[in-house]
Amino acid sequence: MTASTRSPPRWKLRLLSLILASPLPGLVFRLRRLWQKFAKPLTVGVRALVVDGEGRVLLVRHSYLPGWHLPGGKVNKGETAASGAARELREETGLMAMVPPRLLGLYGRFRHGGSDHVAVYVFEHWTGTVRPDGLEVVEAGFYALGRLPEGTTQATLRRLREYRGLAATPEHW
């Protein structure tokens, strides 16, 4: 696989940095939650549990959400969950899957009036250098399982326990 490493023009980067520094991303996130409360759509999301050769895991910090998370997002129309996870991983961090990932679990998530289903995939064979996209993800890095950053979300900690075989995989997020 090859990926373009062309950077966006400086004016686009500057515009995006101004938008991200504004309250706009948080407002969009809250409006989406409000819409979900009334529309009640069924959505499919994915998370990528990426492990490096030292057994460390990749975590990201979003621009619009507090805490450290596994990379991920929504599955697009016409896309499988596994390819959606690979795409989100590439878009958010610059890493590319070398082989199809392994499914860790499929979880129901019914917060804020939504009806979400989230598939978590394990990526153990990948290539590239971690480069946060600067839009959704403002920070990313690999962390030892015993030295996760402060603010790692409870859901992320649960997925990591399941990955290590320290907890059963439940139906709910």
Buried (B, 14 or more C-beta within 10 A) or exposed (E): EEEEEEEEEEEEEEEBEEEBEEEEBEEEEEEEEEEBEEEEEEEBBBBBBBBBEEEBBBBBBBBBEEBBBBBBBBBEEEBBBBBBBBBBBBBBBBBBBEEBBEBBBEBEBEEEBBEBBBBBBBBBEBEBEBEBBBBBBBBBBBBEEEEBEEEBBEBBEBBBBBBEEEEEBEEEB
